[in-house]
């Protein structure tokens, strides 16, 4: 994403203004050299009237402190047993990190405050094992957070919880982030890690419906790398709790946070809770988007060039595949009612969204549309992608004689010598 493209950012602002993002930052990222740039990204979000809450972990620092003091922590993730020695390490590490974050936010002219908004109770005895000072989030002091946010203060929340007696418990920062996002009805929860996103069986997941993620976790949770499994589990929990979008990104990528938030393809993993993508009829404002989408294919002679006037004349034939209200693919269905034939045309998927099944969905959409209209045959012309239509769309090679007479005339005038592909509709 080119951050200099102001229009690319502006299209998101109406959706995000005065909404809340919860950023869950791993401890290892806070001490990374790119953290200062990450805080600059936070400053940009705040300048656009996006409310930000920052939750941080501390496992990397607890491990380092333990090695320094020759103490072996009983648990690093904040979900196992926390003995007294580990709790002491956690308090020291969390307080240091919170201070570093407050310093960094101040350097960017952002007001911030460390908070004790996590009310916790002991995790207790599970399977006969006392988890000692490990806590579980009971509730979040939403009123305090809302007060701070209303005064343009960035709340910073450590992985610590407190009970009514003033006792401190160590809590898992991923769980804290989910609880805070749920309590504040945040529209985004962004896990900022040292990984490129959710890695499953060695492959990066780019986008996924929460139901698919839950299925993976149930059938083969071992497929996720151990260092990222907690993010996958809590991403699923967050979506089920009603947070619409959960992102997992690499905090070491320069300007990665802004690229994730202000581009429709992002840099990491997006898990979504509601219908994230849709196909809709094109509108007049989409004409430029159609031309921009297909520009590369036109230059490569994959698609015929269509002027603005030509598209506008048959705009009712065009459909847009959009993700978060951003066009990423297009297709057209030109109808020849007398012959009961339809032509699938101008199918194109942006390079950033290739190999995600979008083209196949658009073919299926046009086919269903043609059936609804009572058409008996679907045609398409292609110079380079004919094997794709045959393998993915079930088209068979035809001849120019299969074209309606008016379309046959245009075909011969073009001189493109495209292959004619046909699919019978029953």
DAGI-V519299 format. One record per run of one state. SS is the DSSP state (H for helix, E for strand, - for the rest). FROM is the first residue (numbers start at 1). TO is the last residue. Records with the same first field share a line. If there is no record, write none. Layout:
SS=FROM-TO, FROM-TO
This chain:
-=1-5, 17-19, 26-26, 31-34, 48-50, 57-58, 69-81, 83-83, 108-111, 116-117, 123-124, 127-128, 131-131, 133-133, 141-141, 151-153, 158-159, 163-167, 171-172, 185-187, 194-198, 201-202, 205-206, 225-225, 242-244, 251-255, 262-268, 273-276, 282-283, 300-307, 314-314, 324-325, 340-340, 350-350, 354-357, 373-376, 383-385, 394-395, 398-399, 403-404, 415-418, 425-426
H=6-16, 27-30, 35-47, 59-68, 84-107, 142-150, 173-184, 210-223, 226-241, 256-261, 284-299, 308-313, 315-317, 337-339, 351-353, 358-372, 386-393, 400-402, 405-414
E=20-25, 51-56, 82-82, 112-115, 118-122, 125-126, 129-130, 132-132, 134-140, 154-157, 160-162, 168-170, 188-193, 199-200, 203-204, 207-209, 224-224, 245-250, 269-272, 277-281, 318-323, 326-336, 341-349, 377-382, 396-397, 419-424
